[in-house]
Amino acid sequence: MKGFNHYIFWLSILALFGVCGLYFSFYPSASWKLGSVAGALVLGGGLYAWLAWRERFVSLFQLETEAARWQLHLTLGSLLVLVVWGALQVPAAAFYTQWLGEEVDFSARVLAKDQGELGCEYRVHLVLDAAAQGMGVCVSEDVWLSLPESGAVVMRGKRSELGINPRQVLRESAAP
């Protein structure tokens, strides 16, 4: 596998990694939401510029006019930036938080409880008090049954400067 096909293969792998983020219970911080956009613009734009120069995209696609060249660069460059952003915002940050984040407890309020959703048998919809951020967390049946329909709860998970990775919902308050 050489040349352009090789890059398409790796772009597809990166895109699949980004799609995996749809299944993570990770909630990026406000600063990481902005930081991931800036990072994607720098990384994706730089990677595209390097690939376009190295593979000579203009001659590869046999483009004659300047307008066609700009359209090619805007389309492919934007696609690469979007894929890099999708991989950075949730999956990469979730792995970072899981490995290097600190274990902490969060206070939250239960908004609703759902049962039987796709990919999550028992889900609790919460709002983090500190961040005023809504989230849904999959829990075990025992925890789901013990939680109130609404009210204050304590969540345990990992936190880093990139965001929050909730792991467990507790009914009672945590000991100091």
N, C-alpha and C positions, 0 to 999 in steps of 0.2 A: 504494500500500500504506500504509494508515493504521492507527493504533491498535493493538489487541491482535494482529492478524495480523502487523503489522510487528515486534512484539517476539518473537513465536513464530518468525519467520524468523531473527532475529538469535540467538535462543537455540539454534536448530538449527545455525547456523553455528558457534557456540561449542562445541556438543556434538561436531560433526564434527572441530573442531580438537583437542578432547580425545581423541577416538578415534584420531587420527593418532599420538598419543603411544605407542600400542601397538607401533608400528613403529620407534620410535627406540631406539638403543642408548645410553640415558642412565640413570644410576643416581643418584637423589637422595641427598644427604647426610642424616644423621639429623636435623640441625637444620632442613633444608628440608622434610622430611616433616612436622614439627610446624608449621613456619612456613606451609606451604601450607594446612594445615587452618585455622589462625588467619586467614590471608588470605582464604580462601574464605568463612569465617563472616562476616567483616567486609564483604568486597566483595559476596558473594552476598546476605547478609542486608540490607545497605544498599540494594542494587539492587532487591531484591524489595520492601522497604518503600516505596521511591520509586515503583516501578511500581504497587503496590497502591493507593497514595494517588492517583497521577496518573490512573490508568485506572479508579479506583473499582471494584475487583474485586467488592466486595460487591454493588453494584447491577448490575454487568455480568452476574454469574451469578445474580442475582435470589434471593439467599439470605434467608430469613426468620428463622431461629433463630440464636442465638449459637453453639451447638454446631456448626452447619454452617459458620459463618464461620471458627471456629477450625480446623476440619478443612481447609477450603480454604487458609487461610494456612499451616498446618503442611505440607500436601502440596506446594503450589506453591513455598513458600519452601525446603523441604528439597530439592526437585528443582533449583532454581536454585543453591543452595549446592553440591550435588553436581556439577553441570555446571561451575561455576566452579572447583571443586577439581580436577576432571579436566583442565581446561585449564591450571591453574597448576602442578600437581605435576611433570608431565613435559614437555609441549610447550613451555610458556613458559620453563621453566628450561633446557631443552636449547638453545633458541635463544639465550638469554642466555649460556650457557656457551660455545657455539660462537663467538659474536661477541666476547665480552669475557673469556673464560677464558684462562688461560695454558697454553702447550704444556708438558707434563711427561711424564716416564716413570714408570711404576708397576711395582713387582715383584708378580708373581702366580704362582700355581701352577695348572697344567693339571689338571683333574679328569677330563675326557672330551672326545672328539672325535666329532662327528656329521656324517653326510653325507646330503644329499638331503632336508633338511627344507623345509617350505613357506616360501617367501620368503627362504631362506638356504641356498645349496647346500653351503657348508662352514662349520660352526659349531664353535667351541671353547668349552667350559665352563670357566670360571676362577674362582678365589677371589683377591680382592685381599688381599695380606698385611697392608697397613696398616689396612684397614677390616674385614677378615674378612667381606667381602660377596661373595656369589656372583653371577656374571653370565655371559651367553652373548654371544659376539662373532662376527659374520660375518667371515670372512677369505677371501682368494683361495686358489685351489687350491695354488699354490706354497708359500705360508706354511703352509697346512694340512698339506701333505706333509712340510714340514721340522720341524714341531713334534713333540715327543715325546708319547707317549700319556699320560704324567703327568710332573710335575716342574716346576721353576722356569723362568719366562720373564719377559720384560720387555714391557710394553705401553706404547704411546705414545698420547696423547690430550690432551684439554683438561680442565682442572679449574677450578672456581670454588667459591665458598662454597655454591653451590646443589647441586653434585654433580660427577659425572665423566662425560665423554663420550669413551669409548674409540674410537680410530680404527684402530689398527694393532697387531698382535701380532708381537713380535720374538723370535727364538730366543736370540740372544746378548745379553749384558748391554750396556747403553748405556755409551758413553764419558763420563767425568765432565766 
